[in-house]
Structures are given as structure tokens and as C-alpha cells.
């Protein structure tokens, strides 16, 4: 078995080595090559090294070609920053959404639904009697696909917000079950390209930074606002369709200014000005 590794200096050079001869320096050279040649961020770079490490484990454990695996460098991956907007900012953003696109954007903001799930929503997924929607499919780019099935898999159910209920009701009552609930001004379901072109224009008119995604305006803001208003993280996790509560924990980023005010409101109706000297001396181990 052979390993192709390389290091970018003035040009590109690739070294072919037998896997049994791979050393720690080769790992470092491979890291430099991938980083310099492709400009990957730390997360993608770590994924590349993890794949390489898995290959070496296979060579060691299954093929019995290695006695040990060389050390791999540690790569720091910063915690992702979850961006969310206040309801006031959301209203400003929504005011710039074209009228024909307001239904789907309102639904995404008020349900916490993923954009791909909203684009894939069909009339058969709507239960008007119970005021609930089942998220059964999504769009990955332009590919429509059902949610995964199997042990532990479950379709999330979300309530229909009162502000969007009448639109959904009219759409469902006047359409076939397989019809998409939300369609663009062409009468067809939203393509990924058209959807995100629309969002790009809205973001620019709203004066938002280009780094702000529709995901931040909708799903992240939905979850963050609910948690900050006191809704149980378990309830929010259920609404978002998370399989693990750990996924939802990233929204536990309370506004620190608000947190300081809340803490300062706790009171014993007196201030501790000075500790008794005897207590202080005892705590410090003085006689």
C-alpha cells in the first residue's frame, strides 16, 4: 500500500511512500500541502487528517502492516458562533421581503423550520384540524428527499403559527395533496438559486452584514428567542426536531447585559460592606 503526500514550496511536489514508511514528518508535510494548496479552514483540514488517520488504522489493525501510527498534530477548531436577531430586527428584515415571498419567509421565521424543509413542504404534510405540520422531507440544493427512516429516526411536528394559518389553510384547501405549500411568483416550488437570490436582495436592503444567513434570521433566532424567554430547552429541542439535546445547547447564549441585570435584581435588601475582622483572619489562617 502506498501513500501520496506532498509539501508545497515554490511549486507542487508529491512524494510517494510505502505506508509502512510514513513518519510524523510526513503527516506534517501532508497537513501543510492540503492547507496551502486548497486553502481549507481548520475544520475541513481536521477532517482530511481524520480520514488519513482512519486509513492508517486500517493498515495497522486490519492489514497488520503497521506496528504504530505516527502522531498527528492537534488542530484547534473554534466554537461556532450562533448569530441571532431580535424580534425588532426581524420585523425590519421582513418589511423588505417582496409580497409574493412573504408567506414562506414568515413561515420560516415563525416556525424555526429549515429553509430546505419549508421549500419541500407539501399540502399532505399539513393537518388543519390539529393545526400541526409534519416535516417529512427537505431540499438539499435542488434535490428533494424524504427524511431518513430507521431506528431512532422521527419526523418533527410543529404547530402552525396563527399569523400564517389562514394562508396555509387556503393553500391546502385549494390544492392537491402533492402540491407544494409555498410556491414562487412563477407558480413553481422555490429553486435554491431563486430562493437565495431573493434572500441576498432582502439582506442588502435591510443593511445586514453579508455573513448573516437566512438560517440566522429564522431558525437560530427562533430557538434563541424562545430559550431567552424562558421556554424549556427540551421543548425547543422537540420543536427543532433535534435528536439530541446537546445540539440544542448551542442556543444557550443569553444576552450577558440582560443576565447582569437579572442577577443584580436578586437582593437580600442589604449590602455587605465589610467582613468582621475575626472572620477574615480565620479564613486567611491568621491567629
VEXDREN-2710 file (C-alpha; in Angstrom, 1 decimal):
% VEXDREN-2710
k/r/px/py/pz
1/UNK/0.0/0.0/0.0
2/UNK/1.3/3.4/-0.9
3/UNK/0.6/6.9/0.4
4/UNK/0.8/10.0/-1.7
5/UNK/1.9/13.0/0.3
6/UNK/3.3/16.3/-0.6
7/UNK/4.6/19.7/0.5
8/UNK/4.1/22.9/-1.3
9/UNK/7.2/25.1/-1.5
10/UNK/7.8/27.2/-4.6
11/UNK/5.8/24.7/-6.6
12/UNK/3.9/21.4/-6.1
13/UNK/5.8/18.3/-5.3
14/UNK/4.3/14.9/-4.5
15/UNK/6.1/12.2/-2.6
16/UNK/5.0/8.6/-3.0
17/UNK/5.8/6.4/0.0
18/UNK/5.1/3.0/1.2
19/UNK/2.6/3.2/4.1
20/UNK/5.0/1.3/6.3
21/UNK/7.5/4.1/6.0
22/UNK/5.2/7.0/6.9
23/UNK/6.6/9.1/9.7
24/UNK/5.3/12.1/11.8
25/UNK/7.1/14.5/9.4
26/UNK/5.1/13.1/6.5
27/UNK/1.9/13.9/8.4
28/UNK/3.1/17.5/9.0
29/UNK/4.0/17.8/5.3
30/UNK/0.6/16.5/4.3
31/UNK/-1.1/19.0/6.5
32/UNK/0.9/21.8/5.0
33/UNK/0.3/20.6/1.5
34/UNK/-3.5/20.4/1.9
35/UNK/-3.7/23.7/3.8
36/UNK/-1.5/25.7/1.3
37/UNK/-2.8/24.0/-1.9
38/UNK/-6.5/24.2/-1.2
39/UNK/-6.8/26.9/1.5
40/UNK/-9.0/24.7/3.7
41/UNK/-10.2/26.0/7.1
42/UNK/-9.3/24.2/10.3
43/UNK/-12.4/22.1/10.4
44/UNK/-12.0/20.8/6.9
45/UNK/-8.3/20.3/7.4
46/UNK/-9.0/18.3/10.5
47/UNK/-11.5/16.2/8.5
48/UNK/-8.7/15.4/6.0
49/UNK/-6.3/14.4/8.7
50/UNK/-9.0/12.2/10.3
51/UNK/-9.6/10.4/7.1
52/UNK/-5.8/9.9/6.7
53/UNK/-5.7/8.6/10.3
54/UNK/-8.5/6.2/9.6
55/UNK/-6.6/4.9/6.6
56/UNK/-3.5/4.2/8.8
57/UNK/-5.7/2.5/11.4
58/UNK/-7.0/0.2/8.7
59/UNK/-3.4/-0.5/7.6
60/UNK/-2.4/-1.3/11.2
61/UNK/-5.5/-3.1/12.6
62/UNK/-6.9/-4.9/9.5
63/UNK/-3.9/-5.3/7.2
64/UNK/-1.3/-5.7/10.0
65/UNK/1.1/-3.5/8.1
66/UNK/2.0/-1.1/10.9
67/UNK/3.0/-1.6/14.5
68/UNK/2.3/2.0/15.4
69/UNK/0.6/5.1/14.0
70/UNK/2.6/8.3/13.8
71/UNK/1.4/11.2/15.9
72/UNK/-1.0/13.6/14.3
73/UNK/-0.9/17.4/15.0
74/UNK/-3.7/18.9/17.1
75/UNK/-5.9/21.3/15.2
76/UNK/-7.9/23.9/17.2
77/UNK/-11.4/24.4/15.9
78/UNK/-13.1/27.4/17.4
79/UNK/-16.6/27.1/18.8
80/UNK/-19.1/28.2/16.1
81/UNK/-20.7/31.5/16.8
82/UNK/-24.5/31.3/16.7
83/UNK/-25.9/34.5/15.3
84/UNK/-29.4/35.5/16.1
85/UNK/-31.6/38.6/15.7
86/UNK/-34.1/40.3/18.0
87/UNK/-37.8/40.4/17.1
88/UNK/-37.4/44.1/16.2
89/UNK/-34.7/43.4/13.7
90/UNK/-36.6/40.5/12.2
91/UNK/-39.5/42.8/11.6
92/UNK/-37.3/45.3/9.8
93/UNK/-35.9/42.4/7.6
94/UNK/-39.4/41.1/6.9
95/UNK/-40.6/44.6/5.7
96/UNK/-38.1/44.3/2.8
97/UNK/-39.3/40.9/1.7
98/UNK/-41.3/41.0/-1.6
99/UNK/-45.1/40.4/-1.1
100/UNK/-45.0/37.2/-3.1
101/UNK/-42.3/35.8/-0.9
102/UNK/-43.7/36.9/2.5
103/UNK/-45.6/33.6/3.2
104/UNK/-42.6/31.3/3.1
105/UNK/-40.3/33.8/5.0
106/UNK/-43.0/34.3/7.6
107/UNK/-43.3/30.6/8.0
108/UNK/-39.6/30.1/8.4
109/UNK/-39.3/32.8/11.0
110/UNK/-42.3/31.8/13.0
111/UNK/-41.7/28.1/13.0
112/UNK/-37.9/27.7/13.2
113/UNK/-38.1/25.4/10.2
114/UNK/-35.1/25.0/8.0
115/UNK/-35.3/26.8/4.6
116/UNK/-35.0/23.5/2.7
117/UNK/-37.8/22.0/4.8
118/UNK/-40.1/24.9/4.1
119/UNK/-39.4/24.7/0.3
120/UNK/-40.2/20.9/0.4
121/UNK/-43.4/21.2/2.5
122/UNK/-46.4/19.7/0.7
123/UNK/-50.1/20.0/1.4
124/UNK/-50.3/16.4/2.6
125/UNK/-47.9/17.4/5.5
126/UNK/-50.5/19.8/6.9
127/UNK/-53.1/18.8/9.5
128/UNK/-55.5/21.7/9.7
129/UNK/-57.8/20.1/12.2
130/UNK/-55.0/19.9/14.8
131/UNK/-53.1/23.0/13.5
132/UNK/-49.9/20.9/13.0
133/UNK/-47.4/20.4/10.3
134/UNK/-45.2/17.3/9.9
135/UNK/-41.7/17.9/8.5
136/UNK/-41.3/14.8/6.3
137/UNK/-38.9/16.0/3.6
138/UNK/-36.3/18.6/2.7
139/UNK/-34.5/20.0/-0.3
140/UNK/-30.7/19.6/-0.4
141/UNK/-29.9/22.2/-3.1
142/UNK/-32.2/21.1/-5.9
143/UNK/-32.7/17.5/-4.7
144/UNK/-36.0/16.7/-3.0
145/UNK/-35.6/13.9/-0.4
146/UNK/-37.6/12.3/2.3
147/UNK/-36.3/12.5/5.9
148/UNK/-34.3/9.5/6.9
149/UNK/-36.1/6.4/8.2
150/UNK/-35.0/3.8/10.6
151/UNK/-34.5/3.1/14.3
152/UNK/-34.4/6.3/16.3
153/UNK/-35.5/8.5/13.3
154/UNK/-38.6/10.6/13.8
155/UNK/-40.4/13.3/11.9
156/UNK/-40.7/16.5/13.7
157/UNK/-44.1/18.1/14.2
158/UNK/-44.6/21.8/14.6
159/UNK/-47.6/24.0/15.3
160/UNK/-48.9/26.4/12.6
161/UNK/-48.5/29.9/13.9
162/UNK/-51.7/31.9/13.9
163/UNK/-50.2/34.6/11.7
164/UNK/-49.6/32.1/8.9
165/UNK/-52.5/29.8/9.5
166/UNK/-55.0/31.4/7.1
167/UNK/-52.6/31.3/4.2
168/UNK/-51.7/27.7/4.8
169/UNK/-55.4/26.8/5.2
170/UNK/-56.4/28.4/1.9
171/UNK/-53.4/26.8/0.1
172/UNK/-54.2/23.3/1.4
173/UNK/-58.0/23.5/0.8
174/UNK/-57.4/24.6/-2.8
175/UNK/-54.6/22.3/-3.8
176/UNK/-53.8/18.7/-4.4
177/UNK/-52.1/16.8/-1.5
178/UNK/-48.8/16.5/-3.5
179/UNK/-48.7/20.3/-4.2
180/UNK/-46.1/22.4/-2.6
181/UNK/-47.4/24.7/0.1
182/UNK/-45.1/27.6/-0.9
183/UNK/-44.5/28.5/-4.5
184/UNK/-42.6/31.4/-6.1
185/UNK/-44.1/34.0/-8.4
186/UNK/-43.6/31.5/-11.3
187/UNK/-46.2/29.2/-9.7
188/UNK/-43.5/26.5/-9.1
189/UNK/-41.7/25.4/-6.0
190/UNK/-38.8/27.6/-4.9
191/UNK/-35.5/26.6/-6.5
192/UNK/-32.4/27.0/-4.3
193/UNK/-30.9/29.6/-6.7
194/UNK/-34.1/31.8/-6.8
195/UNK/-34.7/31.4/-3.0
196/UNK/-31.2/32.6/-2.1
197/UNK/-31.1/35.4/-4.7
198/UNK/-34.3/36.7/-3.0
199/UNK/-32.7/36.4/0.4
200/UNK/-29.5/38.2/-0.8
201/UNK/-31.5/41.2/-2.0
202/UNK/-33.5/41.3/1.2
203/UNK/-30.3/41.2/3.3
204/UNK/-28.8/44.1/1.4
205/UNK/-31.9/46.3/1.7
206/UNK/-32.0/45.5/5.4
207/UNK/-28.5/46.7/5.9
208/UNK/-27.3/43.3/7.3
209/UNK/-23.8/42.1/7.1
210/UNK/-23.2/39.6/4.2
211/UNK/-22.2/37.0/6.9
212/UNK/-25.8/36.9/8.1
213/UNK/-27.6/33.9/6.7
214/UNK/-31.3/33.3/6.4
215/UNK/-30.7/30.4/8.9
216/UNK/-29.6/33.1/11.5
217/UNK/-32.7/35.3/10.8
218/UNK/-35.0/32.3/11.1
219/UNK/-34.0/29.1/12.9
220/UNK/-31.3/30.4/15.1
221/UNK/-33.3/33.4/16.1
222/UNK/-36.4/31.3/16.7
223/UNK/-34.6/29.0/19.1
224/UNK/-32.6/31.7/20.9
225/UNK/-35.7/33.9/21.5
226/UNK/-37.7/31.0/22.9
227/UNK/-34.9/29.9/25.3
228/UNK/-34.2/33.5/26.4
229/UNK/-37.9/34.0/27.1
230/UNK/-37.9/31.0/29.4
231/UNK/-39.2/28.1/27.2
232/UNK/-37.7/24.8/28.3
233/UNK/-34.7/23.7/26.2
234/UNK/-36.4/20.3/25.9
235/UNK/-39.4/21.9/24.3
236/UNK/-37.3/23.9/21.9
237/UNK/-35.3/20.8/21.0
238/UNK/-38.5/19.0/20.2
239/UNK/-39.7/21.8/18.0
240/UNK/-36.5/21.9/16.1
241/UNK/-36.5/18.2/15.6
242/UNK/-33.1/17.6/17.2
243/UNK/-32.3/14.0/18.0
244/UNK/-30.0/15.1/20.9
245/UNK/-30.4/17.8/23.5
246/UNK/-26.7/18.6/23.0
247/UNK/-27.5/20.0/19.6
248/UNK/-29.9/22.5/21.1
249/UNK/-27.5/23.6/23.9
250/UNK/-25.7/25.9/21.4
251/UNK/-28.7/28.3/21.8
252/UNK/-28.0/28.8/25.5
253/UNK/-26.2/32.1/24.9
254/UNK/-28.2/34.5/27.0
255/UNK/-27.7/38.2/26.5
256/UNK/-25.0/39.0/29.0
257/UNK/-26.2/42.5/29.6
258/UNK/-29.7/41.2/30.4
259/UNK/-28.1/38.5/32.5
260/UNK/-26.2/41.1/34.6
261/UNK/-29.4/43.0/35.2
262/UNK/-31.3/39.8/36.2
263/UNK/-28.6/38.9/38.6
264/UNK/-28.4/42.4/40.1
265/UNK/-32.2/42.2/40.8
266/UNK/-31.5/39.4/43.3
267/UNK/-31.4/41.0/46.7
268/UNK/-31.0/40.5/50.4
269/UNK/-32.1/44.1/51.0
270/UNK/-28.7/45.0/52.4
271/UNK/-25.1/45.4/51.2
272/UNK/-22.1/43.5/52.6
273/UNK/-19.7/46.4/53.2
274/UNK/-17.0/44.7/55.3
275/UNK/-16.4/41.3/56.8
276/UNK/-15.9/41.0/60.5
277/UNK/-12.1/41.1/61.2
278/UNK/-12.2/37.9/63.2
279/UNK/-14.0/36.0/60.3
280/UNK/-11.5/37.4/57.8
281/UNK/-8.4/36.4/59.9
282/UNK/-9.8/32.9/60.4
283/UNK/-10.4/32.5/56.7
284/UNK/-6.9/33.6/55.9
285/UNK/-5.4/31.2/58.6
286/UNK/-4.3/34.0/60.9
287/UNK/-4.4/33.8/64.6
END
